[in-house]
């Protein structure tokens, strides 16, 4: 009786331990590409949508304020840091680069705010990605 | 399409969205998330106002 119970529970334990490890890779990758999607695929709907709206709106507002998008080969150390921040926005950054948006010079104060909006949107998405990972490994609900 | 925000409205929008993300990612329960988000929002905007008045005093 005890043996049969043990054999029944063993495969379930294996399945439970295998599922979070796959999600621990998928959720951060998807969450980086589309802000909030790492939460949405783990059925944290409201959190995911709020992250998507917050990060997405910040990035789009930055573009509309004629902010500057940094490229990988900036040369200057501050440009490289700006690139790392921008890169966090995932598909938003890739789309902006592909469409040649945000390549103008920072000519006035609002454009400088816009540049910072886009960098911070990317950095906030890095935090969201880490949060999605913590949910996937069971560290957070 | 371009948009022109004042310094304060840009700070307000920044504080709003950053606070939402901070609230969601830094706390466990929904109640704590809301409370922490509101706290961050107040700190962001409070910091802007304090820094603004401090700069006004320095300039005088």
N, CA and C atoms of all chains as a GROMACS GRO file, in nm:
protein
  603
    1UNK      N    1   0.084  -0.122   0.000
    1UNK     CA    2   0.000   0.000   0.000
    1UNK      C    3   0.087   0.126   0.000
    2UNK      N    4   0.182   0.124   0.095
    2UNK     CA    5   0.272   0.240   0.103
    2UNK      C    6   0.358   0.251  -0.022
    3UNK      N    7   0.401   0.133  -0.073
    3UNK     CA    8   0.485   0.134  -0.193
    3UNK      C    9   0.411   0.189  -0.314
    4UNK      N   10   0.284   0.146  -0.328
    4UNK     CA   11   0.206   0.193  -0.443
    4UNK      C   12   0.182   0.343  -0.437
    5UNK      N   13   0.165   0.393  -0.314
    5UNK     CA   14   0.148   0.538  -0.300
    5UNK      C   15   0.275   0.612  -0.338
    6UNK      N   16   0.388   0.552  -0.301
    6UNK     CA   17   0.517   0.616  -0.333
    6UNK      C   18   0.541   0.617  -0.483
    7UNK      N   19   0.506   0.507  -0.551
    7UNK     CA   20   0.528   0.502  -0.696
    7UNK      C   21   0.433   0.597  -0.770
    8UNK      N   22   0.314   0.618  -0.709
    8UNK     CA   23   0.220   0.711  -0.773
    8UNK      C   24   0.269   0.855  -0.764
    9UNK      N   25   0.327   0.893  -0.649
    9UNK     CA   26   0.365   1.033  -0.630
    9UNK      C   27   0.496   1.068  -0.701
   10UNK      N   28   0.581   0.970  -0.727
   10UNK     CA   29   0.713   0.998  -0.783
   10UNK      C   30   0.708   1.066  -0.921
   11UNK      N   31   0.629   1.014  -1.017
   11UNK     CA   32   0.625   1.081  -1.148
   11UNK      C   33   0.572   1.223  -1.141
   12UNK      N   34   0.474   1.247  -1.048
   12UNK     CA   35   0.417   1.382  -1.034
   12UNK      C   36   0.525   1.481  -0.990
   13UNK      N   37   0.611   1.434  -0.898
   13UNK     CA   38   0.718   1.522  -0.850
   13UNK      C   39   0.812   1.558  -0.963
   14UNK      N   40   0.840   1.460  -1.049
   14UNK     CA   41   0.928   1.487  -1.163
   14UNK      C   42   0.867   1.591  -1.257
   15UNK      N   43   0.737   1.576  -1.283
   15UNK     CA   44   0.668   1.669  -1.372
   15UNK      C   45   0.670   1.810  -1.314
   16UNK      N   46   0.645   1.818  -1.179
   16UNK     CA   47   0.642   1.949  -1.116
   16UNK      C   48   0.779   2.018  -1.122
   17UNK      N   49   0.887   1.937  -1.109
   17UNK     CA   50   1.019   1.999  -1.110
   17UNK      C   51   1.063   2.035  -1.252
   18UNK      N   52   1.009   1.964  -1.353
   18UNK     CA   53   1.048   1.993  -1.491
   18UNK      C   54   0.977   2.118  -1.544
   19UNK      N   55   0.851   2.139  -1.502
   19UNK     CA   56   0.773   2.251  -1.556
   19UNK      C   57   0.831   2.389  -1.522
   20UNK      N   58   0.867   2.413  -1.394
   20UNK     CA   59   0.922   2.546  -1.365
   20UNK      C   60   1.054   2.573  -1.437
   21UNK      N   61   1.136   2.472  -1.462
   21UNK     CA   62   1.264   2.497  -1.526
   21UNK      C   63   1.245   2.544  -1.671
   22UNK      N   64   1.146   2.488  -1.741
   22UNK     CA   65   1.117   2.535  -1.877
   22UNK      C   66   1.061   2.676  -1.873
   23UNK      N   67   0.969   2.699  -1.781
   23UNK     CA   68   0.909   2.832  -1.769
   23UNK      C   69   1.012   2.936  -1.725
   24UNK      N   70   1.111   2.890  -1.647
   24UNK     CA   71   1.215   2.982  -1.599
   24UNK      C   72   1.299   3.037  -1.714
   25UNK      N   73   1.298   2.968  -1.826
   25UNK     CA   74   1.370   3.018  -1.944
   25UNK      C   75   1.274   3.095  -2.035
   26UNK      N   76   1.156   3.037  -2.057
   26UNK     CA   77   1.060   3.096  -2.152
   26UNK      C   78   1.009   3.232  -2.103
   27UNK      N   79   0.969   3.239  -1.974
   27UNK     CA   80   0.907   3.361  -1.922
   27UNK      C   81   0.999   3.484  -1.933
   28UNK      N   82   1.126   3.474  -1.892
   28UNK     CA   83   1.212   3.593  -1.908
   28UNK      C   84   1.234   3.632  -2.054
   29UNK      N   85   1.248   3.534  -2.142
   29UNK     CA   86   1.273   3.566  -2.284
   29UNK      C   87   1.151   3.635  -2.345
   30UNK      N   88   1.033   3.576  -2.320
   30UNK     CA   89   0.910   3.635  -2.373
   30UNK      C   90   0.884   3.772  -2.308
   31UNK      N   91   0.912   3.780  -2.177
   31UNK     CA   92   0.894   3.906  -2.104
   31UNK      C   93   0.986   4.016  -2.153
   32UNK      N   94   1.106   3.978  -2.196
   32UNK     CA   95   1.198   4.078  -2.251
   32UNK      C   96   1.148   4.126  -2.388
   33UNK      N   97   1.106   4.032  -2.472
   33UNK     CA   98   1.060   4.069  -2.606
   33UNK      C   99   0.936   4.158  -2.601
   34UNK      N  100   0.837   4.114  -2.522
   34UNK     CA  101   0.712   4.191  -2.508
   34UNK      C  102   0.694   4.221  -2.359
   35UNK      N  103   0.712   4.347  -2.319
   35UNK     CA  104   0.699   4.380  -2.177
   35UNK      C  105   0.568   4.328  -2.117
   36UNK      N  106   0.578   4.259  -2.004
   36UNK     CA  107   0.459   4.206  -1.936
   36UNK      C  108   0.418   4.068  -1.982
   37UNK      N  109   0.467   4.023  -2.097
   37UNK     CA  110   0.425   3.893  -2.150
   37UNK      C  111   0.476   3.778  -2.063
   38UNK      N  112   0.587   3.798  -1.995
   38UNK     CA  113   0.638   3.696  -1.903
   38UNK      C  114   0.542   3.669  -1.789
   39UNK      N  115   0.470   3.772  -1.748
   39UNK     CA  116   0.367   3.756  -1.644
   39UNK      C  117   0.240   3.698  -1.704
   40UNK      N  118   0.205   3.744  -1.824
   40UNK     CA  119   0.079   3.701  -1.886
   40UNK      C  120   0.082   3.550  -1.913
   41UNK      N  121   0.195   3.497  -1.962
   41UNK     CA  122   0.199   3.353  -1.991
   41UNK      C  123   0.199   3.269  -1.863
   42UNK      N  124   0.221   3.334  -1.749
   42UNK     CA  125   0.210   3.263  -1.621
   42UNK      C  126   0.078   3.294  -1.551
   43UNK      N  127  -0.016   3.347  -1.630
   43UNK     CA  128  -0.153   3.375  -1.586
   43UNK      C  129  -0.161   3.484  -1.480
   44UNK      N  130  -0.064   3.574  -1.477
   44UNK     CA  131  -0.073   3.694  -1.394
   44UNK      C  132  -0.122   3.805  -1.487
   45UNK      N  133  -0.250   3.796  -1.523
   45UNK     CA  134  -0.305   3.880  -1.630
   45UNK      C  135  -0.295   4.029  -1.599
   46UNK      N  136  -0.346   4.067  -1.482
   46UNK     CA  137  -0.353   4.211  -1.451
   46UNK      C  138  -0.214   4.270  -1.440
   47UNK      N  139  -0.124   4.199  -1.370
   47UNK     CA  140   0.013   4.248  -1.357
   47UNK      C  141   0.079   4.262  -1.495
   48UNK      N  142   0.058   4.162  -1.578
   48UNK     CA  143   0.117   4.164  -1.712
   48UNK      C  144   0.067   4.280  -1.795
   49UNK      N  145  -0.064   4.301  -1.792
   49UNK     CA  146  -0.122   4.410  -1.872
   49UNK      C  147  -0.074   4.546  -1.820
   50UNK      N  148  -0.069   4.560  -1.686
   50UNK     CA  149  -0.021   4.686  -1.629
   50UNK      C  150   0.125   4.712  -1.667
   51UNK      N  151   0.208   4.607  -1.666
   51UNK     CA  152   0.348   4.623  -1.707
   51UNK      C  153   0.357   4.660  -1.854
   52UNK      N  154   0.277   4.592  -1.935
   52UNK     CA  155   0.277   4.620  -2.080
   52UNK      C  156   0.240   4.766  -2.108
   53UNK      N  157   0.131   4.810  -2.043
   53UNK     CA  158   0.083   4.947  -2.065
   53UNK      C  159   0.186   5.048  -2.013
   54UNK      N  160   0.239   5.024  -1.892
   54UNK     CA  161   0.333   5.120  -1.832
   54UNK      C  162   0.460   5.132  -1.914
   55UNK      N  163   0.525   5.018  -1.940
   55UNK     CA  164   0.654   5.021  -2.010
   55UNK      C  165   0.634   5.063  -2.156
   56UNK      N  166   0.530   5.008  -2.219
   56UNK     CA  167   0.502   5.043  -2.359
   56UNK      C  168   0.472   5.190  -2.376
   57UNK      N  169   0.388   5.245  -2.287
   57UNK     CA  170   0.353   5.387  -2.298
   57UNK      C  171   0.476   5.475  -2.275
   58UNK      N  172   0.558   5.439  -2.177
   58UNK     CA  173   0.680   5.518  -2.152
   58UNK      C  174   0.769   5.522  -2.274
   59UNK      N  175   0.785   5.406  -2.337
   59UNK     CA  176   0.873   5.399  -2.455
   59UNK      C  177   0.815   5.481  -2.571
   60UNK      N  178   0.685   5.464  -2.595
   60UNK     CA  179   0.621   5.537  -2.707
   60UNK      C  180   0.621   5.688  -2.680
   61UNK      N  181   0.596   5.727  -2.555
   61UNK     CA  182   0.601   5.870  -2.522
   61UNK      C  183   0.742   5.925  -2.546
   62UNK      N  184   0.843   5.845  -2.512
   62UNK     CA  185   0.982   5.885  -2.537
   62UNK      C  186   1.007   5.909  -2.685
   63UNK      N  187   0.954   5.821  -2.768
   63UNK     CA  188   0.968   5.839  -2.914
   63UNK      C  189   0.895   5.964  -2.961
   64UNK      N  190   0.772   5.984  -2.907
   64UNK     CA  191   0.692   6.100  -2.948
   64UNK      C  192   0.754   6.231  -2.901
   65UNK      N  193   0.835   6.225  -2.796
   65UNK     CA  194   0.905   6.344  -2.749
   65UNK      C  195   1.036   6.364  -2.825
   66UNK      N  196   1.051   6.287  -2.934
   66UNK     CA  197   1.169   6.294  -3.022
   66UNK      C  198   1.297   6.257  -2.948
   67UNK      N  199   1.284   6.157  -2.859
   67UNK     CA  200   1.401   6.106  -2.789
   67UNK      C  201   1.495   6.032  -2.883
   68UNK      N  202   1.616   6.010  -2.836
   68UNK     CA  203   1.719   5.948  -2.919
   68UNK      C  204   1.732   5.800  -2.882
   69UNK      N  205   1.741   5.716  -2.987
   69UNK     CA  206   1.763   5.572  -2.967
   69UNK      C  207   1.912   5.545  -2.984
   70UNK      N  208   1.972   5.477  -2.886
   70UNK     CA  209   2.115   5.447  -2.894
   70UNK      C  210   2.136   5.316  -2.969
   71UNK      N  211   2.246   5.313  -3.046
   71UNK     CA  212   2.283   5.191  -3.118
   71UNK      C  213   2.399   5.123  -3.047
   72UNK      N  214   2.426   4.999  -3.089
   72UNK     CA  215   2.529   4.919  -3.022
   72UNK      C  216   2.668   4.980  -3.037
   73UNK      N  217   2.695   5.038  -3.152
   73UNK     CA  218   2.830   5.089  -3.178
   73UNK      C  219   2.841   5.239  -3.148
   74UNK      N  220   2.796   5.277  -3.028
   74UNK     CA  221   2.798   5.417  -2.991
   74UNK      C  222   2.937   5.473  -2.972
   75UNK      N  223   3.030   5.391  -2.923
   75UNK     CA  224   3.168   5.437  -2.900
   75UNK      C  225   3.184   5.493  -2.760
   76UNK      N  226   3.114   5.602  -2.730
   76UNK     CA  227   3.121   5.666  -2.599
   76UNK      C  228   3.060   5.573  -2.493
   77UNK      N  229   3.118   5.575  -2.371
   77UNK     CA  230   3.071   5.486  -2.264
   77UNK      C  231   2.925   5.518  -2.227
   78UNK      N  232   2.889   5.647  -2.229
   78UNK     CA  233   2.750   5.683  -2.197
   78UNK      C  234   2.654   5.634  -2.305
   79UNK      N  235   2.700   5.633  -2.430
   79UNK     CA  236   2.618   5.579  -2.538
   79UNK      C  237   2.596   5.430  -2.520
   80UNK      N  238   2.701   5.360  -2.475
   80UNK     CA  239   2.689   5.215  -2.453
   80UNK      C  240   2.589   5.188  -2.340
   81UNK      N  241   2.597   5.268  -2.233
   81UNK     CA  242   2.502   5.252  -2.123
   81UNK      C  243   2.359   5.282  -2.170
   82UNK      N  244   2.346   5.385  -2.253
   82UNK     CA  245   2.215   5.417  -2.310
   82UNK      C  246   2.163   5.303  -2.396
   83UNK      N  247   2.254   5.241  -2.471
   83UNK     CA  248   2.215   5.127  -2.554
   83UNK      C  249   2.165   5.011  -2.468
   84UNK      N  250   2.236   4.984  -2.357
   84UNK     CA  251   2.194   4.874  -2.269
   84UNK      C  252   2.054   4.901  -2.213
   85UNK      N  253   2.032   5.026  -2.173
   85UNK     CA  254   1.898   5.062  -2.124
   85UNK      C  255   1.792   5.046  -2.230
   86UNK      N  256   1.818   5.099  -2.349
   86UNK     CA  257   1.722   5.089  -2.459
   86UNK      C  258   1.692   4.943  -2.494
   87UNK      N  259   1.798   4.862  -2.492
   87UNK     CA  260   1.786   4.721  -2.532
   87UNK      C  261   1.685   4.645  -2.445
   88UNK      N  262   1.669   4.690  -2.321
   88UNK     CA  263   1.576   4.624  -2.230
   88UNK      C  264   1.433   4.626  -2.279
   89UNK      N  265   1.398   4.719  -2.366
   89UNK     CA  266   1.260   4.729  -2.414
   89UNK      C  267   1.224   4.622  -2.516
   90UNK      N  268   1.322   4.541  -2.555
   90UNK     CA  269   1.295   4.425  -2.640
   90UNK      C  270   1.243   4.460  -2.778
   91UNK      N  271   1.123   4.409  -2.811
   91UNK     CA  272   1.067   4.428  -2.945
   91UNK      C  273   1.041   4.575  -2.976
   92UNK      N  274   1.011   4.653  -2.872
   92UNK     CA  275   0.988   4.798  -2.894
   92UNK      C  276   1.115   4.862  -2.948
   93UNK      N  277   1.229   4.825  -2.889
   93UNK     CA  278   1.357   4.880  -2.934
   93UNK      C  279   1.390   4.831  -3.075
   94UNK      N  280   1.369   4.702  -3.098
   94UNK     CA  281   1.401   4.644  -3.231
   94UNK      C  282   1.315   4.710  -3.338
   95UNK      N  283   1.186   4.729  -3.307
   95UNK     CA  284   1.095   4.794  -3.403
   95UNK      C  285   1.139   4.938  -3.432
   96UNK      N  286   1.174   5.010  -3.324
   96UNK     CA  287   1.216   5.150  -3.342
   96UNK      C  288   1.341   5.158  -3.430
   97UNK      N  289   1.434   5.065  -3.408
   97UNK     CA  290   1.556   5.063  -3.490
   97UNK      C  291   1.523   5.030  -3.635
   98UNK      N  292   1.436   4.928  -3.653
   98UNK     CA  293   1.402   4.884  -3.788
   98UNK      C  294   1.331   4.994  -3.867
   99UNK      N  295   1.252   5.075  -3.797
   99UNK     CA  296   1.177   5.182  -3.863
   99UNK      C  297   1.256   5.314  -3.870
  100UNK      N  298   1.379   5.310  -3.823
  100UNK     CA  299   1.465   5.431  -3.822
  100UNK      C  300   1.403   5.545  -3.741
  101UNK      N  301   1.335   5.509  -3.632
  101UNK     CA  302   1.280   5.611  -3.543
  101UNK      C  303   1.386   5.650  -3.440
  102UNK      N  304   1.375   5.771  -3.390
  102UNK     CA  305   1.460   5.815  -3.279
  102UNK      C  306   1.607   5.826  -3.312
  103UNK      N  307   1.640   5.858  -3.436
  103UNK     CA  308   1.782   5.867  -3.474
  103UNK      C  309   1.831   6.011  -3.484
  104UNK      N  310   1.742   6.106  -3.456
  104UNK     CA  311   1.782   6.246  -3.464
  104UNK      C  312   1.867   6.287  -3.344
  105UNK      N  313   1.930   6.405  -3.355
  105UNK     CA  314   2.009   6.457  -3.244
  105UNK      C  315   1.916   6.510  -3.136
  106UNK      N  316   1.966   6.510  -3.012
  106UNK     CA  317   1.887   6.563  -2.901
  106UNK      C  318   1.901   6.715  -2.905
  107UNK      N  319   1.798   6.781  -2.962
  107UNK     CA  320   1.812   6.924  -2.991
  107UNK      C  321   1.755   7.013  -2.881
  108UNK      N  322   1.663   6.962  -2.800
  108UNK     CA  323   1.600   7.047  -2.698
  108UNK      C  324   1.565   6.961  -2.576
  109UNK      N  325   1.522   7.030  -2.468
  109UNK     CA  326   1.506   6.963  -2.338
  109UNK      C  327   1.406   6.848  -2.344
  110UNK      N  328   1.293   6.867  -2.414
  110UNK     CA  329   1.191   6.762  -2.419
  110UNK      C  330   1.247   6.635  -2.486
  111UNK      N  331   1.332   6.655  -2.587
  111UNK     CA  332   1.392   6.539  -2.654
  111UNK      C  333   1.484   6.464  -2.558
  112UNK      N  334   1.549   6.538  -2.469
  112UNK     CA  335   1.634   6.474  -2.368
  112UNK      C  336   1.549   6.395  -2.270
  113UNK      N  337   1.433   6.450  -2.229
  113UNK     CA  338   1.341   6.376  -2.144
  113UNK      C  339   1.297   6.246  -2.215
  114UNK      N  340   1.266   6.261  -2.343
  114UNK     CA  341   1.220   6.144  -2.421
  114UNK      C  342   1.325   6.036  -2.426
  115UNK      N  343   1.452   6.077  -2.442
  115UNK     CA  344   1.562   5.980  -2.442
  115UNK      C  345   1.566   5.904  -2.310
  116UNK      N  346   1.552   5.978  -2.201
  116UNK     CA  347   1.555   5.914  -2.067
  116UNK      C  348   1.432   5.826  -2.048
  117UNK      N  349   1.316   5.867  -2.100
  117UNK     CA  350   1.195   5.785  -2.090
  117UNK      C  351   1.219   5.648  -2.152
  118UNK      N  352   1.284   5.646  -2.269
  118UNK     CA  353   1.305   5.518  -2.338
  118UNK      C  354   1.407   5.432  -2.266
  119UNK      N  355   1.512   5.495  -2.213
  119UNK     CA  356   1.613   5.419  -2.138
  119UNK      C  357   1.549   5.359  -2.013
  120UNK      N  358   1.472   5.441  -1.942
  120UNK     CA  359   1.410   5.392  -1.818
  120UNK      C  360   1.306   5.284  -1.848
  121UNK      N  361   1.233   5.298  -1.959
  121UNK     CA  362   1.137   5.193  -1.997
  121UNK      C  363   1.210   5.060  -2.014
  122UNK      N  364   1.326   5.063  -2.079
  122UNK     CA  365   1.405   4.940  -2.094
  122UNK      C  366   1.454   4.887  -1.962
  123UNK      N  367   1.501   4.975  -1.874
  123UNK     CA  368   1.550   4.930  -1.743
  123UNK      C  369   1.437   4.873  -1.658
  124UNK      N  370   1.319   4.937  -1.666
  124UNK     CA  371   1.203   4.884  -1.592
  124UNK      C  372   1.165   4.746  -1.644
  125UNK      N  373   1.182   4.726  -1.776
  125UNK     CA  374   1.150   4.594  -1.831
  125UNK      C  375   1.248   4.488  -1.781
  126UNK      N  376   1.374   4.527  -1.758
  126UNK     CA  377   1.469   4.432  -1.698
  126UNK      C  378   1.420   4.387  -1.560
  127UNK      N  379   1.366   4.482  -1.483
  127UNK     CA  380   1.313   4.447  -1.350
  127UNK      C  381   1.193   4.354  -1.366
  128UNK      N  382   1.106   4.385  -1.464
  128UNK     CA  383   0.988   4.300  -1.489
  128UNK      C  384   1.030   4.159  -1.532
  129UNK      N  385   1.137   4.150  -1.611
  129UNK     CA  386   1.188   4.020  -1.655
  129UNK      C  387   1.236   3.939  -1.533
  130UNK      N  388   1.309   4.006  -1.443
  130UNK     CA  389   1.358   3.938  -1.322
  130UNK      C  390   1.239   3.892  -1.237
  131UNK      N  391   1.134   3.973  -1.231
  131UNK     CA  392   1.014   3.937  -1.154
  131UNK      C  393   0.946   3.814  -1.217
  132UNK      N  394   0.937   3.812  -1.350
  132UNK     CA  395   0.876   3.698  -1.419
  132UNK      C  396   0.956   3.571  -1.390
  133UNK      N  397   1.087   3.584  -1.385
  133UNK     CA  398   1.173   3.470  -1.354
  133UNK      C  399   1.148   3.421  -1.211
  134UNK      N  400   1.136   3.514  -1.117
  134UNK     CA  401   1.110   3.476  -0.978
  134UNK      C  402   0.976   3.405  -0.964
  135UNK      N  403   0.878   3.448  -1.040
  135UNK     CA  404   0.748   3.379  -1.037
  135UNK      C  405   0.764   3.238  -1.094
  136UNK      N  406   0.842   3.227  -1.202
  136UNK     CA  407   0.859   3.097  -1.268
  136UNK      C  408   0.928   2.995  -1.179
  137UNK      N  409   1.024   3.040  -1.100
  137UNK     CA  410   1.096   2.944  -1.012
  137UNK      C  411   1.027   2.928  -0.877
  138UNK      N  412   0.916   2.998  -0.858
  138UNK     CA  413   0.839   2.981  -0.735
  138UNK      C  414   0.886   3.066  -0.619
  139UNK      N  415   0.977   3.159  -0.645
  139UNK     CA  416   1.025   3.246  -0.539
  139UNK      C  417   0.922   3.352  -0.501
  140UNK      N  418   0.834   3.381  -0.597
  140UNK     CA  419   0.729   3.481  -0.575
  140UNK      C  420   0.597   3.427  -0.629
  141UNK      N  421   0.487   3.469  -0.567
  141UNK     CA  422   0.356   3.422  -0.613
  141UNK      C  423   0.312   3.496  -0.737
  142UNK      N  424   0.447   6.202  -3.547
  142UNK     CA  425   0.365   6.265  -3.442
  142UNK      C  426   0.452   6.297  -3.321
  143UNK      N  427   0.448   6.420  -3.280
  143UNK     CA  428   0.530   6.459  -3.165
  143UNK      C  429   0.442   6.508  -3.051
  144UNK      N  430   0.500   6.511  -2.934
  144UNK     CA  431   0.426   6.556  -2.816
  144UNK      C  432   0.517   6.648  -2.736
  145UNK      N  433   0.458   6.752  -2.680
  145UNK     CA  434   0.533   6.846  -2.598
  145UNK      C  435   0.480   6.839  -2.455
  146UNK      N  436   0.562   6.793  -2.364
  146UNK     CA  437   0.523   6.789  -2.223
  146UNK      C  438   0.602   6.894  -2.147
  147UNK      N  439   0.537   6.951  -2.044
  147UNK     CA  440   0.613   7.040  -1.956
  147UNK      C  441   0.701   6.954  -1.866
  148UNK      N  442   0.791   7.019  -1.796
  148UNK     CA  443   0.880   6.945  -1.705
  148UNK      C  444   0.798   6.869  -1.601
  149UNK      N  445   0.696   6.938  -1.544
  149UNK     CA  446   0.618   6.873  -1.439
  149UNK      C  447   0.534   6.759  -1.493
  150UNK      N  448   0.471   6.779  -1.609
  150UNK     CA  449   0.387   6.671  -1.663
  150UNK      C  450   0.472   6.551  -1.703
  151UNK      N  451   0.595   6.576  -1.752
  151UNK     CA  452   0.685   6.465  -1.783
  151UNK      C  453   0.723   6.391  -1.655
  152UNK      N  454   0.750   6.467  -1.548
  152UNK     CA  455   0.784   6.404  -1.420
  152UNK      C  456   0.666   6.325  -1.365
  153UNK      N  457   0.544   6.379  -1.385
  153UNK     CA  458   0.422   6.311  -1.337
  153UNK      C  459   0.404   6.177  -1.408
  154UNK      N  460   0.415   6.179  -1.541
  154UNK     CA  461   0.397   6.056  -1.620
  154UNK      C  462   0.506   5.955  -1.585
  155UNK      N  463   0.629   6.004  -1.572
  155UNK     CA  464   0.740   5.918  -1.535
  155UNK      C  465   0.713   5.851  -1.399
  156UNK      N  466   0.673   5.934  -1.301
  156UNK     CA  467   0.646   5.882  -1.166
  156UNK      C  468   0.534   5.780  -1.168
  157UNK      N  469   0.430   5.807  -1.245
  157UNK     CA  470   0.315   5.717  -1.251
  157UNK      C  471   0.355   5.578  -1.301
  158UNK      N  472   0.421   5.574  -1.416
  158UNK     CA  473   0.453   5.443  -1.476
  158UNK      C  474   0.564   5.370  -1.400
  159UNK      N  475   0.664   5.444  -1.354
  159UNK     CA  476   0.771   5.380  -1.277
  159UNK      C  477   0.716   5.324  -1.146
  160UNK      N  478   0.622   5.396  -1.083
  160UNK     CA  479   0.563   5.349  -0.957
  160UNK      C  480   0.481   5.222  -0.979
  161UNK      N  481   0.409   5.215  -1.090
  161UNK     CA  482   0.331   5.094  -1.119
  161UNK      C  483   0.424   4.973  -1.130
  162UNK      N  484   0.534   4.990  -1.204
  162UNK     CA  485   0.628   4.878  -1.223
  162UNK      C  486   0.695   4.842  -1.090
  163UNK      N  487   0.737   4.944  -1.014
  163UNK     CA  488   0.800   4.918  -0.884
  163UNK      C  489   0.703   4.843  -0.791
  164UNK      N  490   0.579   4.890  -0.788
  164UNK     CA  491   0.480   4.826  -0.701
  164UNK      C  492   0.461   4.680  -0.735
  165UNK      N  493   0.447   4.649  -0.863
  165UNK     CA  494   0.422   4.511  -0.906
  165UNK      C  495   0.543   4.422  -0.879
  166UNK      N  496   0.662   4.475  -0.904
  166UNK     CA  497   0.781   4.388  -0.900
  166UNK      C  498   0.845   4.378  -0.762
  167UNK      N  499   0.816   4.474  -0.673
  167UNK     CA  500   0.888   4.474  -0.545
  167UNK      C  501   0.808   4.420  -0.428
  168UNK      N  502   0.681   4.387  -0.448
  168UNK     CA  503   0.600   4.337  -0.336
  168UNK      C  504   0.526   4.210  -0.376
  169UNK      N  505   0.480   4.136  -0.273
  169UNK     CA  506   0.420   4.004  -0.296
  169UNK      C  507   0.268   4.010  -0.314
  170UNK      N  508   0.199   4.072  -0.220
  170UNK     CA  509   0.053   4.071  -0.223
  170UNK      C  510   0.000   4.195  -0.296
  171UNK      N  511  -0.125   4.183  -0.342
  171UNK     CA  512  -0.186   4.294  -0.416
  171UNK      C  513  -0.193   4.420  -0.331
  172UNK      N  514  -0.233   4.404  -0.206
  172UNK     CA  515  -0.245   4.519  -0.115
  172UNK      C  516  -0.110   4.589  -0.098
  173UNK      N  517  -0.005   4.507  -0.078
  173UNK     CA  518   0.129   4.566  -0.061
  173UNK      C  519   0.178   4.633  -0.188
  174UNK      N  520   0.140   4.573  -0.303
  174UNK     CA  521   0.180   4.632  -0.432
  174UNK      C  522   0.121   4.772  -0.447
  175UNK      N  523  -0.009   4.784  -0.416
  175UNK     CA  524  -0.078   4.914  -0.429
  175UNK      C  525  -0.016   5.015  -0.334
  176UNK      N  526   0.006   4.972  -0.209
  176UNK     CA  527   0.062   5.063  -0.109
  176UNK      C  528   0.202   5.109  -0.148
  177UNK      N  529   0.284   5.014  -0.194
  177UNK     CA  530   0.421   5.050  -0.231
  177UNK      C  531   0.423   5.138  -0.357
  178UNK      N  532   0.332   5.109  -0.450
  178UNK     CA  533   0.321   5.191  -0.571
  178UNK      C  534   0.285   5.334  -0.537
  179UNK      N  535   0.186   5.349  -0.446
  179UNK     CA  536   0.146   5.485  -0.404
  179UNK      C  537   0.260   5.555  -0.330
  180UNK      N  538   0.332   5.478  -0.247
  180UNK     CA  539   0.446   5.536  -0.174
  180UNK      C  540   0.552   5.587  -0.272
  181UNK      N  541   0.585   5.503  -0.372
  181UNK     CA  542   0.687   5.544  -0.472
  181UNK      C  543   0.641   5.668  -0.548
  182UNK      N  544   0.512   5.668  -0.585
  182UNK     CA  545   0.459   5.782  -0.660
  182UNK      C  546   0.471   5.911  -0.577
  183UNK      N  547   0.434   5.901  -0.449
  183UNK     CA  548   0.444   6.018  -0.362
  183UNK      C  549   0.589   6.062  -0.347
  184UNK      N  550   0.680   5.967  -0.333
  184UNK     CA  551   0.822   6.000  -0.318
  184UNK      C  552   0.878   6.065  -0.445
  185UNK      N  553   0.839   6.011  -0.561
  185UNK     CA  554   0.885   6.069  -0.688
  185UNK      C  555   0.840   6.215  -0.699
  186UNK      N  556   0.708   6.234  -0.681
  186UNK     CA  557   0.655   6.370  -0.699
  186UNK      C  558   0.701   6.463  -0.587
  187UNK      N  559   0.707   6.409  -0.464
  187UNK     CA  560   0.758   6.488  -0.351
  187UNK      C  561   0.902   6.530  -0.377
  188UNK      N  562   0.981   6.439  -0.429
  188UNK     CA  563   1.121   6.469  -0.461
  188UNK      C  564   1.133   6.579  -0.566
  189UNK      N  565   1.045   6.572  -0.665
  189UNK     CA  566   1.045   6.675  -0.771
  189UNK      C  567   1.013   6.812  -0.711
  190UNK      N  568   0.910   6.817  -0.625
  190UNK     CA  569   0.870   6.945  -0.566
  190UNK      C  570   0.978   6.999  -0.474
  191UNK      N  571   1.034   6.911  -0.390
  191UNK     CA  572   1.139   6.955  -0.296
  191UNK      C  573   1.261   7.004  -0.374
  192UNK      N  574   1.302   6.927  -0.475
  192UNK     CA  575   1.419   6.966  -0.556
  192UNK      C  576   1.392   7.098  -0.628
  193UNK      N  577   1.268   7.114  -0.677
  193UNK     CA  578   1.232   7.237  -0.748
  193UNK      C  579   1.241   7.359  -0.657
  194UNK      N  580   1.184   7.346  -0.536
  194UNK     CA  581   1.190   7.459  -0.441
  194UNK      C  582   1.334   7.484  -0.394
  195UNK      N  583   1.410   7.377  -0.378
  195UNK     CA  584   1.551   7.393  -0.336
  195UNK      C  585   1.629   7.470  -0.442
  196UNK      N  586   1.605   7.437  -0.568
  196UNK     CA  587   1.675   7.508  -0.676
  196UNK      C  588   1.631   7.654  -0.683
  197UNK      N  589   1.501   7.678  -0.655
  197UNK     CA  590   1.450   7.815  -0.654
  197UNK      C  591   1.520   7.896  -0.544
  198UNK      N  592   1.538   7.833  -0.425
  198UNK     CA  593   1.605   7.902  -0.315
  198UNK      C  594   1.752   7.928  -0.346
  199UNK      N  595   1.818   7.831  -0.408
  199UNK     CA  596   1.959   7.847  -0.443
  199UNK      C  597   1.977   7.960  -0.544
  200UNK      N  598   1.882   7.971  -0.634
  200UNK     CA  599   1.892   8.069  -0.742
  200UNK      C  600   1.876   8.213  -0.691
  201UNK      N  601   1.802   8.228  -0.580
  201UNK     CA  602   1.773   8.364  -0.528
  201UNK      C  603   1.899   8.430  -0.472
   0.00000   0.00000   0.00000
